[in-house]
Amino acid sequence: MNYLAINIRGADGLDKANWVNKRVRDHRVSFLCLQETQKSDLGETGVRRFWGNRPAGNVCVNALGRSGGLLSVWNPSELLVNNIIKHDSVIVVSGRHVASGITLNVANVYAFNDQSKKRDIWRVLLELRNNLNGAWIFIGDLNEVWDIDDRLYSRFDHKGASVFNDFINQAGLNEYPMGGCRFTFMPEDGSSLSKIDRALVCDVFMENWPYASWLDKEGLGGIVLKSVMANSSNTDCFTGKIQEQKISRETNREAKELENIAVVRPFCKEEKVKRANCRLQIKRYEKNKVADLIQKVANNRINSFEIDGVVRMDPTLIKKKIMPFFKKQFAEKCAKRLYISNAEFKKLSDSQSARLVTRFSAEEVKRAVWDCGGDKAPGPDGFTFRFIKRFWHILEPFFVNMLDQFFQYHSIPPGCNSSFISLI
């Protein structure tokens, strides 16, 4: 889901509504949070001006005179809402996130610029956080900074920041990493800058959606699908490598048989042709192995290294400098290993043993992929597990087929499970 939170400082004016609506459409926003609508009732027509004609659920909090006012709008096909809580300064919309099945609580927050009222808001938000289960995102105009670096050319309120940080720590929240400018508010005269608009999330939210990602960019799924289909002849590369390996073994066996014949007698015409073909196939196989290794190593190569203040490019010198360091790092310090004697370990039952040699199911493959960290170091191809998870609906058949081939041939070609250590 994509979220958009804006303090619009008054919901009047068609230009402002059109500006918001364009961003809702351009960024495929699933949840819109508006603060300071300064309206008592926007009505269905007013909501449509900001959201457009797409299906929508919405809830608002009326302004107190010309101050405050909140509006939350969401896509009901992405969030199945089952609970709504309203307060003068916050709207909490709770429901099940359709794509993940996770219970999600979205708090649209506007904190009034008054320290006593802010303390009351933090108390209310903390109670809501502790009483409602599920993933949490607090988003909106919090009207407070937590560090002196979040203000420029304006007074920093140490006490207010301390109370704000206490709320964040007690609620177990993290700031959601976002791009864009360092500050989120600047008055019309440009006299000061501050970061008072934030998105704060709990650990559950962060684990499932670590950061705003290019993987959600519109049209990327089509590019991945197009690339997969364009290279469909190469998608069975795992099977191809196994078959190539099998042919190489058979070719080497034939070559040895021919060598044994050559010791006894000269080759006949057919045997000469056969030997020439064997040599050609072996040479092609070795060439492909080298090319595959070069391709995987290319992006992990160290081209230069600073040694004693001088940048060196000689691979031999670089190796001599690096090897002793890592040799020391991986040396075993303990000269005598511990061992266990007379241990009675549990044994697998016959049914458990049988399950170890059954064909991999699609559910089992997916579970193994999902157990891997999404943003760990990528493989030699440059793709992380987060990319694989994001486009699993496209890539799943190829992963399942690959493991089916492994089950059938009982072999993993050299290089398919390669990894590299790169100095950073």
N, C-alpha and C positions, 0 to 999 in steps of 0.2 A: 504494500500500500504506500502511496505517496501522500504526504501531509503538507498542507500549506496553512501558515498562521500569519495574519496581518493585523496590525493595529491600524484601522482605516480612519480613525478620528472623524467619525460621522459617515453614516450610510447614505447620505443624500448625494445626488449628482449622478447622472447617467455615465459620465466619463469614467468616474472612479469604479463603478460597477462593471463597465466594459473592460477596464484594465485588469480587474481581478478575474473576470470570466475568461479572458484570453489566457491568463496563466493557469487557470484550472484546466483549460483544454490543452494547452501546449505541453504541460507537464503531467497530464493524465492524473490529476489529483483525485484521490479517493476519499480524503477527509479534509474539509475546509474549516478553519477556526478563525473567526473574526472577532476582534476586540474593539471596544469603544464604538459600538454602532450608534450610540446616542439616540436610540429609538426605543419606543415602548412596544411597538408591534410592527414588524416588517411585512408580515402577511406572505402568502404563497407567491404573489407576484414579485415582491421585493427579494425573496430568496432566489427565484428563478433568474433575476437580473445578474446575480453573482455566480450562480451554479450552471445556468443554461437549462436545456430541456431534457437532460438525462434523468433517469430515475433517481430519486433522492429521499433520504430521511432527514429531518431537521428538527432542531429545538433551539429556543432562544431564551435569554434572560433579559428582562426589560431594563432600560437605563434608569438611573436614579436622577430624575430631572434631565440635565444635559451632560451627565457624567456616567461613564460605564456603558453597559449593554454588551451582550455576547450573543454570537450565533455560531452554531455547529451544524455542518451539513456533511452527509456521508453517502457513499454508494451502498445501497442495501444488498447488492449482489456480492459485495466483498466483505461486509460486516453485518452479521445477523444480530441486531441489537435486542437485548432482553432486559436492560435496566438503564434508567437515566436519573441522575441526581443533579438538582439545580441549587445554586447558591448565588448570592449577590455578585461574587467574584469568580465563580467557576461553574462549568458544566462538565459533568462526568458522563460519558457515554460508554456503556459496557456491552460486550457481546462476543460472539465467536467469530474469529477471523477464518473465513471460509477456506482459504488456500492452505493454511497450516493446522487448523482445528484448535488453535490456542485461544484461550479466553483473553480478551484485550480490553483494557480500560484507557480511554483517551480523555484527558483532562484539558479543557480549553480554559486558560487562566488569564485573568486581568487583575493585577494587584494595584490597588489604589495608592496614590503617592502620599501615604500617611503611615508613619511607623507603627502606630498602635493598631491600625486596621491591617497592616501587613502581617504583624505578629498573629492576629486572629486568623488570617488566611493560611499562614503556614501551619497553624494548629489544626484547622479544618482539613487541609490537604493531607497532613500526617495521619489523622484519624481515618480518612477515606483509604489511604494507602494501606493501613494496617488491617482494615476491615474487609476489603475486597480482594479476592484471590485473582491471580492471573498476571499477565504482563502489563506494565504501566508506561505511559508516556504523558508527561506534563509539558504542554506546549503553549506558548503565547507571550504576552507582555508581562514579565514578572516584576518590572519596575525596580529591580535591585541588581547590584553587582556583587560578586563574591571575592573580588581581588582589586587592588588599587590600579592594576594595569588595564582594567575594564573601563576606566574613566580617563578622559583627557580634557584638560582645561575646565574641570568642574570639581566640586568638593566631594571627597570620598568619605562616606559615613562608616566608620569602623564598627560601631555598635550594630548598625543595620546589617552590615555584611556578615558579622559574627552570628547574628540570629539566623540569617539566611543559610549560612554554611551549616549551622546546627540542624536546621530542618533537612537539608540535603543529606547529611550524614545519617541522621536518625531514620530517614526514609529509605536509605540504601540506594541513592540515585547517582547516575553518572551523566555528564553532559554528552549529548549525542554529537559525534564528530561531523561537522558540516564545513563546506567550502565557503567561498564568497569573501566578503569584507570582514575586517577585524571587528568593526563596530556596527551596531544595528540601528542606532538612533543619532540624528543630528538635527538640531533646530534649523529653521529657515535661514537664520543669519550666520549659521556655521560656527557659532561661538564655542561649542563644546561637542564632544563625541562620547558615546557610551554604548556598552553592550548590555542591554536590559531585556532583550528578547531571546529566549532560549528554548531548547528542547531537552528536557531531563528524562531519562529512562531508567528502568530497573535492570537488574542483571539478566532476568529472563528475556526481556526485550532485546538487550544487547547481544545475548547469545544467539538469538534467532535471526536478528537483522543487525549485523555488526556495524555497518555504516552505509550511508547513501552511496549507491554503486552505479557505475557505468553499465553493469549487467542488466539493469532495469531500463536502459535506454530504449525508447520506442524503435521498433524495427530490427533490433539486434537478433531476436529469435529467428526472424526470416533470413537474416544473413547466415546464421549458423546452419539452419536447415538447407539453404541453398548450397552452402559449402560442402555439407555432408553428402547431398545428392549428387553434386558435381564430381565428387571423388568417391562415388559409391563403389567403383571398381577396385579402390584401394582400401575400403573399410574393412575388408577381411584380411588385413595385412598379417594378423596374428596367425591365421590359418596358413597363409602363404609362407610365412617364415618357418612354420613347422614342416610344411611340405618341402620347402627348400632344403631344410635341414635333413629330412629323410632322404631326399634325392642325393644330397652330398654324401651321406653315409653309404648309400648304395653305389655311388660312383667311385668312392674310395675303395670299397670292397672289390669292385670290378677291376680297378687299376692294380690292386695287389695281386689278384688272380692272374692278370696279364703279365705282371712282373715274374710270377712263379713259372708261367709258361715260357717266358723269354729265357729263363735259365736252362730249360730243357731243350728247346728247339726254336728256330726262327718263326716269326709271325707269318700267318697266312694273310691274304689280302683283306679279308673281313676283320681280322684281329687288329691289323694296322689302322683301319678306319675307326674301329671301336676305341683303340687307345688314344687316337687323336681327339675323338669326341670327349673322352673322359678328361683329358688334360684341359680341354677348352671349358668344360663345365666346372672343373675344380678352380680354374683361374677366375672364372666369372663369379663363383661363389665367394672366393677370397676377396675379390674386388668390391663386391657388394657389402661384405662385412666391414671392410676398411671405410667405405663411403658412409655407412651407417654410423660408425663410431665417430668419424670426423664431424658429421652433422650434429651429433649429440654433445660433442666436446666444444664446438665452436663458440658457444655463448658462455662457456665456463673457463675460458683460457685466460691466463695471466700474461699480459703482453709486456708489462714492465714492473719493476719492483725497486724501491729505494733501499740501497744497502750502504750503510755508513755515510749517509748524506748524499749519495750519488745514485741517480736513477739508472738502473741496469736493465738491459733488454736481452741479455744472453740467457737462454733457458738453463744452461748448465750452472751458471752462477746463481740464478734464482733458486734452482733446485737445491744447491748446496746450502743456501741460507735458510730455506724453509724447512727442509727435511729434519735437521737436528731439533728444531723447536717442536714439531709435531711428534717426533720420535719420543721426546721427553714427556710430552703431554699424554701419550697413550702407553707409556711404559708401565708395567705392573710393579707397584711399590711393595706389595706383599710377596715375600719370597716363599712363604708356606701357605698353601690354601687350606681352608676349612673343609672337612668332609663329614658326611653323615654315615654312621654305621648302624646296622640292624634296624633300618627304618622300614616300617610297614606302610607303604603308600597305598592309597585307594586305587582300585582298578576299574576300568570301564566295563560295563555290562556288554553282553553280546549285541543287544539292540543299539547301544550307544556306539559300539565299534562299527556296526553296519552303517550307521548314519554318516560316519566319517568318509565313506567311499561312495555316497550317493551323488547323483547329479545336482548341481547348484540350481536352486529355484530363483526366480526373478525377485521374490521378496527377500531372500537371503542375500542376494547381490546388492540390492538397494540398501538393506540394513547395514552391510559392511561399508558401503560408500558413505552413508550418513553418520557412521561412527567416526569417520575421519574428520579432523579439524578443517574447516573451510578455508582458512587463510594461512595455512602452514606453507613452508617453502614449496614452490611449484616443481613439477617434474622437468626433465630435459626438454619437453615440448613447450614449457612456459605456462601451462594451464594449472590453476589451483583446483582443489576439490570444490570450492565455491562455484566456479564456473561449471563444473560437471553437474553439481546439484541443481543449479539454476536451469540448465537445459537438459535435465534428466529425461524429460518426455521425448526428446529427440535422440539422445545418446544411449538410452537404456538397451535397445535391441542389439547394439554393437558390443556392449559390455557383456551381456548375457551370452551372445554368440561366441565371443572370445573365450569365455570360461567353459562353454560347451565343447569347444575345440580342445581346450586343455584337458577336460575330462576324457575326451575320446582318444587323444594321442599321448596323454600322460607325460607331457613335456612342455617346458617353457623355453622358447628360443633364447640364446644368449643375447643380452642387451635389452630385453623387454622389461627387466626388473632393475635396470641400471639406475644408479644415483651418483651424484657428484658433490664433492665438498668444495665450496668456493670461499676464498678469503674475502672478507668484507672490510 
